[in-house]
């Protein structure tokens, strides 16, 4: 399993999500990848906490969905 996202895929996502032409430097790609990795890690930690609160031995999809909502609320500011 790959632990990083390919740079071409990140560039394609940026190109599709923005309305204007965006040029990125390699440092920007690295920062974007770091932000994605940190977000995924915080969702995983939050999902583990939700599973523990429900006294579940495994993390289920409902725990991940609730954790993603919670982390997105926190990240919006």
N, C-alpha and C positions, 0 to 999 in steps of 0.2 A: 504494500500500500504506500503510495507516495505521500510524503508529508508536506510537500510544497505544491503550489499551483503554478503551472507553466506560465511564463511571462506572456506568451502569445495569447493565451486564454484571458489573462487579465486585461491586455490591451484590447481584445475583441469586446469584452464586457464594457470597458470604458467607452469604446467607440459606439456601441449600441445604446448605451444609457444617456449619452450626452447629445445635445442637438448641434453643437459646433465641433469643429475639428480640434482635437486635443492632442498635443504632443507631450509625451512624458519622457523623463530621463530615467536612467536605471535606478537612481536613488528613490525616485517616486514609486517605481514598481516595487522596490523592496519595502518601502513604508506601507504601501497598500497591502502587500502580502502579510506584513507583520500585524496590521490592523485586523485582517481577516482571521489570522491565527489566534490573536488575543480574544476576539469575539467568540470564536468557536470554543476556546478554552473556558471562557466565562460561562457560556451556555452549558458546557459539560459539567462544570462544577455545580452550577445551579440545579441542573437536572439530577445530579447525584444527591444533592441536599433534599430535593423534592421527593425522590425515591425513598430516602432515609426517613423522612417525615411520614410517609405513607406506610412505613414498615415493610417495604418491598425489597427483596434481595436483588432484583434486576431493575435496570432503568428502562421504562417503557416509553412509547411514543408520546403518551399524554404528559409524562414528566418533562420530556424535551420541549414539547409545544408550550407548556406553561413557563418553562425556564426561558425560552426564546422571547416570549411576550414580556416577561419581567426584565430581561437584560435590555431589550429594545426600549422599554420605557425609561430605564435608567440612563441609557446612552443618549436619549433625545435632549436631556438637560433640563 
